[in-house]
Amino acid sequence: MKGRKWIPVLVVIVSLLQVFSLAGASAEALPNDRSLGLDVREPPLAAGRESNPGDAISIVVLPSDYRLPAPLVTGLKCKTVSLEKAITGDFDALLVSKEELSRLSRSNGGRRQIIEWLSGGRILLVMDSSTNELKDTLHIGMPTMDATTSKYLVSGVVQLSDGVFASGGVLLVKERHYALQEEIQDIRAFTANLMAIEKKVTSSAMQTSYWRFEGVLSHYFDMCPFGKYNETVYAEQATNDGSPFYDFWNAQIDQQTIGGYSACGSSFQASRLWTRADAGMYWGQLLYRYGPTTTNANNITYVNVGLTAGYKGATVSLGKSWAFSLPDVYVIDHSDFSTQQAEWEFVYSHGANSAKYNYLSEPGVSVRTTEGYRLNLYRPINTYWWRHWWEGEYHLFDEWDLHF
């Protein structure tokens, strides 16, 4: 964990699968299944450098005879040059088929060239692949998320097989119906945030004990006509914690609901959001702190997940807290330390802006793991949507496994 070498990396993985939709369904029609179309255009993190829409985005495509659907590459300049020339050239992204990436990685030279591309902070797109396949192909370690729904972004600490650590990011798209140009423009903004986080980590290393950034996992759950749910989980690990037996982590969970009134042009709005951060699903983990900690109907609530020396095995005190607003929303605390589960129910006032438009809640947890073990969280997500009192609520469920 000490003396690691850091390099910035940005990776984008794209998978083209069929987009399921209901032919002829109106905006108010209810889907017979959880068909998930994608229309999430904003980066999950705060906007960084804005790209000029007039800038031409150039990508290198490997192998040279790889054919891409025309709508996918609209607005892009696709070049067919060798990987060697791509590395030394001025290109925005490298798009590689899954088979070509596998072929390149079988030789040390090919793998080294891919890593060199990533080390330059440029974008890698791998078609029809997954984060686990990328890990196995390039022999790297990185945060992953197991999920069945539409789209997620992964970033964080990537460990290369030669012991070098890099700060990396992955954008996985299972279903898509818009062009790669928009993905690349969005990921540029994410890159700026990633570099800012890396700078913060480097400056923090001068402290005796500090929270070190270890990863971001983001997921987009499109449920139109009901609405949308977007989530970003930021994980940090306590460095120089002084304990030979335990490691300590914290996770800030940004949960955003967007009512169908705003997101889908329907009359649906958010009614309830019931989520859990379950540390007990994984061996050796203990829920250290969580927040919010009480049922709260005030305009603002506070989260404290810091460490206190002498409490639950911690040997240092290390603060970590924040606050978020509750506009026409009240939160019910269902957490249970005996099962290592932090659980919250957010109840919206029907007709309020928080129910019809965007609302962001920011609960969090800190978790004690066995020394040398990384943070894992099981995240069941229950969303409830409403439009008329005589219909009651519509309930949609998803579950994610987060591995940092």
C-alpha positions, 0 to 999 in steps of 0.5 A, spaced: 500 500 500 506 504 500 510 507 495 506 506 489 507 510 483 501 513 480 500 515 473 493 518 470 489 513 465 482 514 462 479 508 459 472 507 455 469 501 454 463 500 449 458 494 448 453 494 443 447 490 444 440 491 442 436 496 445 429 494 447 423 498 446 416 498 445 413 499 438 408 504 438 408 505 445 406 512 448 410 516 453 404 514 458 404 507 456 407 502 462 412 497 459 411 490 460 418 489 462 424 493 464 426 496 457 431 501 459 433 506 453 439 510 454 438 518 454 443 520 459 447 525 456 451 529 462 457 526 465 456 523 472 461 528 476 461 535 476 463 539 469 470 540 467 473 543 461 467 544 456 469 541 449 467 545 443 462 542 439 465 545 433 472 541 434 473 535 430 474 528 434 479 524 431 479 516 433 484 511 430 480 504 429 483 497 430 483 493 426 483 497 420 478 493 416 473 493 423 466 496 420 462 500 425 455 502 424 454 509 421 450 512 426 455 510 432 461 514 428 457 520 426 461 526 427 468 523 428 474 522 423 476 515 423 483 513 421 486 507 420 493 507 422 498 502 426 498 502 433 505 505 433 503 511 429 497 512 433 501 513 440 505 518 437 500 522 433 495 527 435 488 523 436 483 523 441 481 516 442 483 509 440 477 504 438 479 497 438 475 491 437 475 486 443 478 480 439 484 485 436 485 487 444 486 480 446 491 479 440 495 485 442 495 483 449 498 476 448 505 479 446 508 484 451 510 489 446 502 490 444 500 490 451 506 495 453 503 499 447 496 499 450 498 501 457 503 507 454 496 509 450 493 509 457 498 512 461 498 518 456 491 520 459 487 518 452 481 515 451 481 507 449 474 504 447 473 497 447 467 494 443 463 489 445 467 487 452 466 488 459 470 491 465 472 484 467 474 482 460 479 488 460 482 486 467 483 479 464 486 481 457 491 487 460 492 483 467 490 489 471 486 490 477 480 496 477 474 497 481 468 493 478 460 493 478 456 487 477 449 490 474 444 488 469 441 495 467 443 500 462 450 503 463 455 505 468 462 508 469 468 506 473 474 510 475 479 509 480 485 506 482 488 501 477 493 496 478 498 494 473 501 487 473 508 490 474 506 493 480 504 500 477 498 504 480 494 508 475 488 512 476 483 510 471 476 510 468 471 506 464 465 508 461 461 501 459 455 502 455 450 496 454 445 499 450 445 505 446 442 509 441 446 515 440 453 517 437 460 516 440 461 523 439 457 525 445 460 519 449 467 522 448 465 529 449 462 527 456 468 523 458 473 529 457 469 533 462 470 527 467 477 527 465 478 534 468 475 532 474 479 525 475 486 529 474 483 534 479 482 528 484 489 525 482 492 532 484 488 532 491 491 525 492 498 527 491 498 533 495 494 529 501 500 524 501 504 529 505 499 528 511 500 523 516 493 520 516 488 522 510 483 519 506 486 517 499 481 516 493 480 509 491 475 509 486 468 512 483 462 507 481 456 510 477 450 507 474 444 510 470 437 506 471 433 509 465 425 507 467 421 512 463 416 513 463 416 513 470 423 517 471 430 516 472 435 514 477 442 515 477 448 514 482 455 515 483 459 512 489 465 515 491 470 511 495 476 513 500 481 508 504 484 511 510 492 511 509 497 510 515 491 508 519 496 505 525 492 498 525 496 492 523 489 488 523 484 492 519 483 497 514 478 503 514 474 505 508 468 510 507 463 511 501 459 517 499 453 515 495 450 520 491 443 518 489 439 522 484 432 521 482 429 525 476 421 524 476 418 522 469 414 529 469 421 532 467 425 526 464 420 523 460 415 528 458 410 523 462 406 525 469 410 520 473 413 523 479 418 520 484 414 517 490 419 513 495 426 511 494 429 505 499 436 503 498 441 500 502 449 499 503 450 492 505 457 491 508 455 484 511 454 481 505 462 480 504 466 476 509 470 480 514 467 487 513 463 491 519 459 497 518 463 502 522 458 509 521 453 511 517 449 517 516 443 520 516 442 516 522 435 518 524 428 519 521 429 526 519 424 531 516 428 538 517 430 542 511 437 539 512 441 533 514 448 531 516 452 525 515 458 523 519 462 517 517 469 519 520 474 515 524 475 515 532 481 513 535 479 507 540 472 506 537 471 499 533 478 498 532 480 504 529 487 507 532 487 514 529 481 519 529 480 522 521 474 526 520 469 525 514 462 529 514 458 533 509 450 535 509 445 535 504 438 538 503 431 535 504 426 539 500 419 536 501 423 530 502 423 526 509 428 520 510 427 514 515 433 510 518 432 503 517 439 501 518 441 495 523 449 495 526 447 487 527 447 486 520 452 491 518 447 494 513 445 502 512 438 503 510 434 509 508 427 510 505 426 517 502 419 519 502 417 525 497 411 530 497 407 528 491 407 534 487 413 538 490 419 540 485 423 534 488 418 529 486 417 532 479 424 534 477 431 532 480 433 531 487 440 529 490 440 525 496 447 523 499 448 518 504 454 515 506 458 509 510 464 507 513 466 500 513 472 496 517 475 491 513 480 486 514 487 488 513 489 488 506 482 487 503 478 492 499 471 495 500 465 491 497 458 493 498 451 490 496 446 495 493 439 493 492 435 499 489 428 500 490 424 506 486 417 507 487 413 512 482 406 515 482 402 519 478 394 518 480 392 517 487 387 511 485 393 507 481 398 507 487 405 506 487 409 503 481 415 499 484 421 498 480 427 494 483 435 493 481 441 490 485 448 492 484 455 489 487 460 494 488 467 492 488 473 497 489 
